[in-house]
Amino acid sequence: MYHTVLSVCLLALVFLVTKGQDLPVLATSASGCLYHGKHYPLGPFKPSACEPCHCTSSGQAYCAIVDCFYGGCVDAVHDPDHCCPVCPNGRNCQAPDGTIIKHGDTYSTADMTCHCSAHSFGGTRAECALKLEPIKIVDPLPVVS
């Protein structure tokens, strides 16, 4: 989603007074954009990793707010050099006992079997099934007469 932010065009004028003259003479001018209280030169700039902007010659700053898509892991970390969290160990899921399972792998305990797939709940909870004990059929008790 793009947000247009109108900013104040900052025009710095430096006047030099020449010896013997009463009128100031324009020596240099610099333009750019004032965005959130800070001056940026013409062209692209990034006030933060998630906010790419562009300063136009008219003094307007056009900025976009980066919307992060879900990365598909339970151990995502925030790297200050990246806008969105990254998955250092790739896609993975978490079993109810806290074990992290790599995408596509299966994990088993004595009581359950869990699988991490693209269809796992929200992409982070493994699909698990309880292991059932086989039903034992017992011989009926003899009938006493």
C-alpha positions in Angstrom: 0.0 0.0 0.0 1.4 3.3 -1.0 1.0 6.4 1.2 1.6 9.8 -0.2 3.2 12.0 2.3 3.2 15.7 1.6 6.3 17.2 3.0 7.7 20.7 3.2 10.1 21.6 0.6 13.2 22.7 2.2 15.1 25.4 0.4 18.2 26.5 2.1 19.4 29.9 0.9 22.8 31.1 1.8 23.3 34.8 1.3 26.7 36.4 1.0 27.1 40.1 1.6 29.8 41.5 -0.6 31.9 44.3 0.9 30.4 47.6 0.2 27.0 46.3 -1.0 23.7 46.4 0.9 21.9 43.6 -1.0 22.6 40.0 -0.4 23.7 37.8 -3.3 22.3 34.2 -3.6 25.3 31.9 -3.4 23.9 28.4 -3.3 20.6 26.6 -2.9 19.9 23.0 -1.9 16.6 21.3 -2.1 15.1 18.1 -1.0 12.3 16.8 1.3 11.6 17.2 4.9 10.1 13.9 6.1 9.3 13.2 9.8 11.5 16.1 10.8 14.6 15.0 8.8 15.9 16.4 5.5 16.5 14.0 2.6 18.1 14.8 -0.8 16.3 14.4 -4.1 15.9 10.8 -5.2 15.4 7.5 -3.3 15.9 7.3 0.4 14.9 4.8 3.2 14.1 6.2 6.6 13.7 2.6 7.8 14.2 -0.9 6.4 10.4 -1.2 5.8 9.8 2.2 4.3 11.3 2.9 0.8 10.7 6.5 -0.2 11.4 8.9 -3.1 12.0 12.6 -2.8 10.7 14.6 -5.9 12.0 17.9 -7.2 8.7 19.5 -6.0 9.7 18.6 -2.4 7.2 15.8 -1.9 8.2 12.5 -0.4 6.4 9.4 -1.7 6.7 6.4 0.6 5.6 2.8 0.6 5.1 0.7 3.7 6.3 -2.8 3.2 3.8 -5.4 4.2 5.5 -8.7 5.2 4.1 -12.0 4.0 4.1 -14.9 6.4 7.4 -16.7 6.2 6.2 -20.2 7.3 8.4 -20.9 10.3 8.1 -21.0 14.0 11.7 -19.7 14.7 11.6 -16.5 12.6 14.1 -13.8 13.7 14.2 -10.1 13.0 17.3 -9.0 11.2 17.7 -5.2 11.5 19.0 -5.1 8.0 15.8 -6.6 6.6 12.3 -5.3 6.9 10.5 -8.7 7.3 11.4 -11.5 9.7 13.5 -14.3 8.2 13.5 -18.0 8.7 17.1 -19.0 9.4 16.3 -22.7 9.3 13.9 -22.7 6.4 10.2 -23.5 6.6 9.1 -25.6 9.6 6.3 -26.5 12.1 6.1 -27.2 15.8 4.7 -30.3 17.4 2.6 -30.0 20.6 5.6 -31.0 22.7 7.6 -28.1 21.3 9.8 -30.0 18.8 10.5 -28.1 15.6 9.9 -30.2 12.5 11.4 -29.3 9.1 8.9 -28.8 6.3 8.1 -32.2 4.7 9.4 -34.2 7.6 7.6 -36.5 10.1 8.2 -36.7 13.8 7.0 -39.6 16.0 6.7 -40.2 19.7 5.3 -43.2 21.6 1.9 -41.5 21.6 1.6 -39.6 18.3 2.9 -39.0 14.8 3.3 -35.4 13.5 3.9 -34.2 9.9 4.9 -30.7 8.8 3.3 -29.8 5.4 2.1 -26.8 3.5 -1.4 -27.6 4.8 -0.4 -27.6 8.5 -2.5 -25.2 10.6 -1.4 -21.7 9.7 1.9 -23.2 8.4 3.4 -23.4 11.9 1.6 -26.2 13.8 2.3 -29.7 12.7 -0.6 -32.0 11.8 -0.6 -34.7 14.5 -2.5 -37.9 15.1 -2.6 -40.0 18.2 -1.4 -43.6 18.0 -4.1 -46.0 19.1 -3.5 -49.2 20.8 -4.9 -52.2 18.9 -8.1 -53.6 20.3 -7.6 -57.0 21.9 -10.3 -59.5 21.5 -10.6 -61.7 24.5 -12.2 -65.1 24.5 -15.6 -64.9 26.1 -15.9 -66.4 29.6 -17.2 -69.9 29.5 -20.8 -70.2 30.5 -21.2 -72.1 33.7 -24.4 -74.2 34.1 
